[in-house]
């Protein structure tokens, strides 16, 4: 089989020589596993950080990728839930642990330390395999796992976004933020966004956002407060840094901010007074449990949600897909046809 293999870390401009297609043996599978022929894989920022050497525990060579859709190719003798030819998606987490509240110290995600989904075949334990929702194409399904799960847990497990809530999402255009937008709109929330690109804000409005502001404007937090009529009671943030401080200005007393990342770095000079005096709820979240994943799939089927697909690349152009993400050019999920 063919696999996309990261040989060493480096800058995105070096990916053409660092990210190579290799021939590998078809994976073995146990009695409780199925061998899946991957049709599409999708990128996440986690994959990009790995190529840059900005992720702990990096090893070489490694096959990146956490997301995929595919077709069951062969099954172990104990796999009765699926048959050859079934269209499926994969829950990309192993060893979450016993608590629904947090992951265990042995928590793992496909793509590091274990080889991921940027290959033609993958062996997966039957408990991590889910049938593709009927309303989705194989491309749609590949977009879901990591980003969809993160957004779902942030929206409905660690928080409880409801109809008519006023929700603010930072950094629109990435996979998680775009899923959060889609989920929020489908639940009936009033969604506002921010981006460094006016074009991405226009796209978000096209998909149903009430409005957005460009964070390159110095007083963008004041703009959001005015645009929303000072009504924001929920925030989903994956950027951290100074954005997080501004979010504390935007959020109404008693409101909730869910943070799932820190792409712009640490929060400097955090004013705790704004948290305790406004009685804010500050909650962290990472990925999600198998229960969360199952509920997300049911939610997507019930609401007939279609993920936002940015662009699809052929396998031999994988490095271009990573470069597009590095340049923040995407709106939605970037896919690679396997």
C-alpha positions in Angstrom: 0.0 0.0 0.0 1.0 3.7 -0.4 1.5 5.9 2.7 2.4 9.5 3.2 5.4 9.5 5.5 7.0 12.4 7.4 10.7 11.9 7.4 11.8 15.0 9.3 10.4 18.3 10.6 10.9 21.6 9.0 9.3 24.6 7.5 6.2 24.3 5.2 8.4 25.2 2.2 10.4 22.1 2.9 7.5 19.7 2.9 7.9 18.5 -0.6 11.1 16.7 0.5 10.1 16.0 4.1 6.7 14.4 3.3 7.1 11.5 1.0 5.0 8.7 -0.5 6.3 5.3 0.3 5.3 1.7 -0.4 4.4 -0.2 2.8 3.0 -3.6 3.7 -0.7 -3.8 4.3 -1.4 -3.6 8.0 -2.1 -6.8 10.0 -5.3 -6.9 12.0 -6.4 -8.9 15.0 -9.6 -10.9 15.6 -11.3 -7.8 17.1 -10.2 -5.4 14.3 -11.2 -4.6 10.8 -9.0 -3.6 7.9 -10.3 -0.4 6.3 -9.6 0.9 2.8 -9.3 4.6 3.3 -11.0 6.8 0.7 -10.3 10.2 2.1 -8.3 11.6 4.9 -8.5 15.1 6.4 -5.9 17.5 7.9 -5.9 19.1 11.3 -3.6 21.8 12.8 -2.2 19.0 14.9 -0.7 17.5 11.8 0.8 20.8 10.8 2.4 21.3 14.2 3.9 17.8 13.9 5.5 18.6 10.6 7.0 21.8 12.1 8.4 19.9 15.1 6.0 21.8 17.5 4.4 18.8 19.1 5.7 16.6 21.9 6.8 13.0 21.4 7.6 13.4 17.7 9.3 10.3 16.1 10.4 9.4 12.6 9.2 8.1 10.3 5.6 8.7 11.1 2.4 8.7 9.0 0.4 11.8 10.0 -3.4 12.1 10.0 -6.3 11.5 12.5 -9.3 11.7 10.2 -10.6 9.4 7.6 -13.6 7.8 5.9 -13.3 4.4 4.2 -14.7 1.0 3.3 -14.4 -2.1 5.4 -12.1 -4.4 3.4 -11.6 -7.3 5.8 -12.8 -8.2 9.2 -11.5 -10.2 12.2 -13.5 -13.2 13.3 -14.9 -11.4 16.3 -16.1 -8.4 14.3 -19.9 -9.0 13.8 -21.0 -5.4 13.7 -19.5 -4.7 10.3 -19.2 -6.5 7.0 -17.0 -6.0 3.9 -18.2 -3.0 1.9 -19.6 -1.0 4.8 -18.9 2.7 4.6 -17.4 3.9 7.9 -15.6 6.6 9.8 -13.1 6.1 12.6 -13.1 7.5 16.2 -9.4 8.6 16.3 -8.8 8.2 20.0 -7.5 5.3 22.0 -7.1 4.9 25.8 -9.2 7.9 26.7 -9.7 6.3 30.2 -12.6 5.7 32.6 -13.6 9.3 33.2 -16.0 11.2 30.9 -14.6 14.5 32.3 -10.9 14.2 31.2 -8.5 11.9 29.3 -6.1 9.5 30.9 -2.3 9.9 31.0 -2.2 7.1 28.3 -4.5 9.0 25.9 -3.5 8.6 22.3 -4.6 10.1 19.0 -4.0 8.6 15.5 -1.1 10.2 13.7 1.3 10.3 16.7 2.7 8.3 18.4 0.8 5.7 16.2 0.8 5.9 12.4 -2.3 7.8 11.2 -4.7 8.0 8.3 -2.6 9.3 5.4 -2.3 5.9 3.9 -4.4 3.5 1.8 -5.3 1.0 4.6 -5.6 1.1 8.3 -6.5 -1.6 10.9 -8.9 -0.4 13.6 -10.5 -2.0 16.7 -14.2 -2.6 16.1 -15.2 -0.3 19.0 -13.6 2.7 17.2 -15.5 2.1 13.9 -18.8 3.9 13.1 -21.0 3.6 10.1 -21.0 6.7 7.9 -24.2 8.8 8.3 -26.4 8.2 5.3 -26.7 12.0 4.6 -23.0 12.3 4.1 -20.7 11.6 1.2 -17.4 9.9 1.8 -15.7 13.3 1.6 -18.1 14.8 4.1 -17.5 11.9 6.5 -13.7 12.2 6.4 -14.0 15.8 7.5 -15.7 15.0 10.8 -13.7 13.0 13.4 -11.2 15.2 15.2 -12.4 18.7 14.5 -16.1 17.7 14.7 -15.6 15.9 18.0 -13.7 18.8 19.5 -16.4 21.3 18.5 -19.2 19.0 19.6 -17.7 18.5 23.1 -17.0 22.3 23.4 -20.5 23.2 22.3 -22.7 20.6 24.0 -20.7 18.6 26.6 -18.4 21.1 28.4 -21.0 23.7 27.6 -24.7 23.6 26.7 -25.3 25.9 23.7 -29.0 26.3 23.2 -31.4 28.0 20.8 -31.2 31.8 21.0 -27.9 31.8 22.8 -25.5 34.5 21.6 -22.3 32.6 20.7 -18.9 34.2 19.7 -16.3 32.0 17.9 -12.7 33.1 17.4 -10.6 32.3 14.4 -13.3 31.3 11.9 -12.1 29.2 9.0 -10.3 26.4 10.8 -11.8 23.0 11.2 -13.0 23.2 14.8 -14.2 26.8 14.6 -16.1 26.0 11.4 -17.8 23.0 13.0 -18.7 25.1 16.0 -20.3 27.6 13.6 -22.2 24.9 11.9 -23.4 23.2 15.1 -24.3 26.6 16.7 -26.4 27.6 13.7 -28.2 24.2 13.6 -29.1 24.4 17.2 -30.6 27.9 16.7 -27.9 30.1 18.3 -27.0 33.6 17.2 -23.4 33.2 16.1 -20.7 35.9 15.7 -17.1 35.3 14.6 -13.7 36.9 14.1 -11.0 36.3 11.6 -8.0 38.1 10.1 -9.6 37.7 6.7 -12.7 39.8 5.6 -13.4 37.1 3.0 -13.6 34.4 5.7 -16.0 36.6 7.7 -18.2 37.0 4.5 -18.2 33.2 4.1 -19.2 32.7 7.7 -22.1 35.1 7.2 -23.0 33.1 4.1 -23.2 30.0 6.2 -25.4 31.6 8.7 -23.4 33.8 11.1 -25.0 37.0 12.3 -21.8 38.9 11.7 -18.1 39.2 12.4 -15.1 41.5 12.8 -11.5 41.4 11.7 -9.1 40.9 14.6 -6.5 43.0 12.9 -8.6 46.0 13.9 -7.2 47.3 17.3 -10.6 47.6 18.9 -12.3 44.5 17.5 -13.6 43.5 20.9 -15.6 46.7 21.1 -16.9 46.1 17.6 -18.2 42.7 18.6 -19.9 44.1 21.7 -21.6 46.8 19.6 -22.5 44.3 16.8 -24.1 41.8 19.2 -25.7 44.6 21.3 -23.6 43.5 24.3 -25.3 40.1 24.4 -22.5 37.5 24.1 -23.0 34.8 26.8 -20.9 32.0 25.2 -17.5 31.9 23.6 -15.6 29.1 21.9 -11.9 30.0 21.6 -9.0 28.1 20.2 -6.5 31.0 19.9 -5.5 32.0 23.4 -3.0 34.9 23.7 -4.3 38.4 23.7 -7.5 37.2 22.0 -8.4 35.4 25.3 -8.1 38.7 27.2 -10.4 40.4 24.8 -12.9 37.6 25.1 -13.1 38.3 28.8 -14.2 41.9 27.9 -16.8 40.6 25.4 -18.4 38.0 27.6 -21.4 39.0 29.7 -21.5 38.4 33.5 -22.3 34.8 34.2 -21.2 33.7 30.7 -19.0 30.8 29.7 -15.8 30.6 27.6 -14.6 27.3 26.3 -11.0 27.0 25.3 -9.6 24.2 23.1 -6.3 25.6 22.0 -3.7 28.4 22.0 -2.5 29.0 18.5 -1.3 32.5 19.3 0.5 31.4 22.5 0.1 32.1 26.2 -2.2 34.6 27.8 -0.1 37.5 29.1 -1.2 39.7 32.1 -4.4 37.8 32.7 -6.7 40.0 34.8 -8.4 37.6 37.2 -10.6 40.4 38.4 -12.5 40.2 35.1 -13.2 36.5 35.7 -14.3 36.5 39.4 -16.1 39.9 39.3 -18.1 39.0 36.2 -18.6 35.4 37.6 -17.4 33.9 34.4 -17.1 30.2 33.7 -13.7 29.4 32.1 -13.6 25.8 30.9 -11.0 23.8 29.0 -11.7 21.0 26.6 -9.7 18.5 24.4 -11.1 16.1 21.9 -13.8 13.9 23.3 -14.9 10.5 24.5 -16.4 7.7 22.5 -19.8 8.6 24.0 -19.3 12.2 22.7 -18.4 10.8 19.3 -21.5 8.6 19.1 -23.7 11.5 20.2 -22.1 13.8 17.6 -22.8 11.3 14.8 -26.4 11.1 15.9 -26.7 14.9 16.0 -25.2 15.2 12.5 -27.7 12.6 11.2 -30.7 14.1 13.0 -29.9 17.7 11.8 -28.7 16.5 8.4 -25.5 18.5 8.9 -23.0 18.8 6.0 -19.4 19.7 7.0 -17.7 22.6 5.2 -15.1 21.3 2.8 -12.4 23.7 1.7 -10.4 21.8 -0.9 -9.5 18.2 -1.9 -6.0 17.2 -2.9 -4.6 14.1 -4.5 -2.2 12.0 -2.5 0.8 13.2 -4.5 0.0 16.8 -3.6 -0.3 16.2 0.1 2.5 18.7 0.8 0.4 21.4 -0.9 -2.5 20.7 1.4 -0.2 21.3 4.4 1.1 24.5 2.9 -2.4 25.8 2.4 -3.2 25.2 6.1 0.1 26.8 7.1 -0.8 29.9 5.1 -4.3 30.0 6.8 -6.0 30.0 3.4 -8.6 27.4 4.2 -12.2 27.8 5.2 -13.4 24.4 6.5 -11.6 21.1 6.1 -8.8 20.2 3.8 -9.0 16.7 2.4 -6.6 14.3 0.7 -7.9 11.6 -1.6 -6.2 8.3 -0.8 
